[in-house]
Amino acid sequence: MPQAAGTFEVGTETETAGGWSYEVAITTADGTSTHAISLCWHDHDYWCGGALAPSRMLERLLDLVLQHLGQGSTPDHLPPRFACATARRWLPDLDDQLRQGSAKGGVILPG
């Protein structure tokens, strides 16, 4: 598995009408940037069936995105505001990767 191109810190979580919004600081070789990232309840449920806290789901998604930062369709720098679902355009197999879990405490979902 490729080495992550940066690190992140999830800050404030705010519940919204359709899910959650997070303030996230991402540090890469270029420095630290802040981002407002939203996660809708529908994607959260699809990706983990409610088995993980929304913030943990966001962390798993960011792990994957940062591992691929600047590769393929993934941008070199993440936009200041984006929805987790946007990452599907950057990583076409994102749904499968998130639903299959990981060796770092993920869940394995049927079907």
Contacts in CASP RR format, 6 or more apart in sequence:
PFRMAT RR
TARGET T0000
AUTHOR 0000-0000-0000
METHOD contacts of the structure
MODEL  1
MPQAAGTFEVGTETETAGGWSYEVAITTADGTSTHAISLCWHDHDYWCGG
ALAPSRMLERLLDLVLQHLGQGSTPDHLPPRFACATARRWLPDLDDQLRQ
GSAKGGVILPG
1 67 0 8 1.000
2 67 0 8 1.000
2 68 0 8 1.000
2 71 0 8 1.000
3 67 0 8 1.000
4 63 0 8 1.000
4 66 0 8 1.000
4 67 0 8 1.000
5 28 0 8 1.000
5 29 0 8 1.000
5 66 0 8 1.000
5 67 0 8 1.000
5 68 0 8 1.000
5 69 0 8 1.000
5 70 0 8 1.000
6 26 0 8 1.000
6 27 0 8 1.000
6 28 0 8 1.000
6 29 0 8 1.000
6 66 0 8 1.000
6 69 0 8 1.000
7 26 0 8 1.000
7 27 0 8 1.000
7 66 0 8 1.000
8 24 0 8 1.000
8 25 0 8 1.000
8 26 0 8 1.000
8 27 0 8 1.000
8 59 0 8 1.000
8 62 0 8 1.000
8 66 0 8 1.000
9 24 0 8 1.000
9 25 0 8 1.000
9 27 0 8 1.000
10 22 0 8 1.000
10 23 0 8 1.000
10 24 0 8 1.000
10 55 0 8 1.000
10 58 0 8 1.000
10 59 0 8 1.000
10 62 0 8 1.000
11 22 0 8 1.000
11 23 0 8 1.000
11 24 0 8 1.000
11 25 0 8 1.000
12 22 0 8 1.000
12 23 0 8 1.000
13 20 0 8 1.000
13 21 0 8 1.000
13 22 0 8 1.000
13 54 0 8 1.000
13 55 0 8 1.000
14 20 0 8 1.000
14 21 0 8 1.000
14 22 0 8 1.000
16 38 0 8 1.000
18 40 0 8 1.000
18 41 0 8 1.000
19 38 0 8 1.000
19 39 0 8 1.000
19 40 0 8 1.000
19 41 0 8 1.000
19 44 0 8 1.000
19 54 0 8 1.000
20 38 0 8 1.000
20 39 0 8 1.000
20 41 0 8 1.000
20 44 0 8 1.000
20 54 0 8 1.000
20 55 0 8 1.000
20 58 0 8 1.000
21 36 0 8 1.000
21 37 0 8 1.000
21 38 0 8 1.000
21 39 0 8 1.000
22 36 0 8 1.000
22 37 0 8 1.000
22 38 0 8 1.000
22 39 0 8 1.000
22 55 0 8 1.000
22 58 0 8 1.000
23 34 0 8 1.000
23 35 0 8 1.000
23 36 0 8 1.000
24 34 0 8 1.000
24 35 0 8 1.000
24 36 0 8 1.000
24 37 0 8 1.000
24 58 0 8 1.000
24 62 0 8 1.000
25 32 0 8 1.000
25 33 0 8 1.000
25 34 0 8 1.000
25 35 0 8 1.000
26 32 0 8 1.000
26 33 0 8 1.000
26 34 0 8 1.000
26 35 0 8 1.000
26 62 0 8 1.000
26 66 0 8 1.000
26 78 0 8 1.000
28 66 0 8 1.000
28 69 0 8 1.000
28 77 0 8 1.000
30 77 0 8 1.000
33 77 0 8 1.000
33 78 0 8 1.000
33 80 0 8 1.000
34 80 0 8 1.000
35 78 0 8 1.000
35 79 0 8 1.000
35 80 0 8 1.000
35 81 0 8 1.000
35 82 0 8 1.000
36 80 0 8 1.000
36 81 0 8 1.000
37 58 0 8 1.000
37 62 0 8 1.000
37 81 0 8 1.000
37 82 0 8 1.000
37 83 0 8 1.000
37 84 0 8 1.000
38 82 0 8 1.000
38 83 0 8 1.000
38 84 0 8 1.000
39 54 0 8 1.000
39 57 0 8 1.000
39 58 0 8 1.000
39 61 0 8 1.000
39 83 0 8 1.000
39 84 0 8 1.000
40 83 0 8 1.000
40 84 0 8 1.000
40 85 0 8 1.000
43 84 0 8 1.000
43 85 0 8 1.000
44 50 0 8 1.000
44 54 0 8 1.000
44 57 0 8 1.000
46 95 0 8 1.000
46 99 0 8 1.000
47 57 0 8 1.000
47 61 0 8 1.000
47 95 0 8 1.000
47 98 0 8 1.000
47 99 0 8 1.000
48 57 0 8 1.000
48 98 0 8 1.000
48 99 0 8 1.000
48 107 0 8 1.000
48 109 0 8 1.000
49 109 0 8 1.000
51 107 0 8 1.000
51 109 0 8 1.000
52 60 0 8 1.000
52 106 0 8 1.000
52 107 0 8 1.000
57 84 0 8 1.000
57 98 0 8 1.000
58 84 0 8 1.000
60 98 0 8 1.000
60 101 0 8 1.000
60 102 0 8 1.000
60 106 0 8 1.000
61 84 0 8 1.000
61 87 0 8 1.000
61 94 0 8 1.000
61 98 0 8 1.000
63 102 0 8 1.000
63 104 0 8 1.000
64 87 0 8 1.000
64 91 0 8 1.000
64 94 0 8 1.000
64 97 0 8 1.000
64 98 0 8 1.000
65 74 0 8 1.000
65 78 0 8 1.000
65 87 0 8 1.000
65 90 0 8 1.000
65 91 0 8 1.000
68 74 0 8 1.000
68 90 0 8 1.000
68 91 0 8 1.000
69 75 0 8 1.000
69 76 0 8 1.000
69 78 0 8 1.000
70 76 0 8 1.000
72 90 0 8 1.000
73 89 0 8 1.000
73 90 0 8 1.000
73 91 0 8 1.000
73 92 0 8 1.000
74 90 0 8 1.000
74 91 0 8 1.000
75 90 0 8 1.000
87 94 0 8 1.000
88 94 0 8 1.000
88 95 0 8 1.000
91 97 0 8 1.000
99 109 0 8 1.000
100 108 0 8 1.000
100 109 0 8 1.000
101 107 0 8 1.000
101 108 0 8 1.000
101 109 0 8 1.000
END
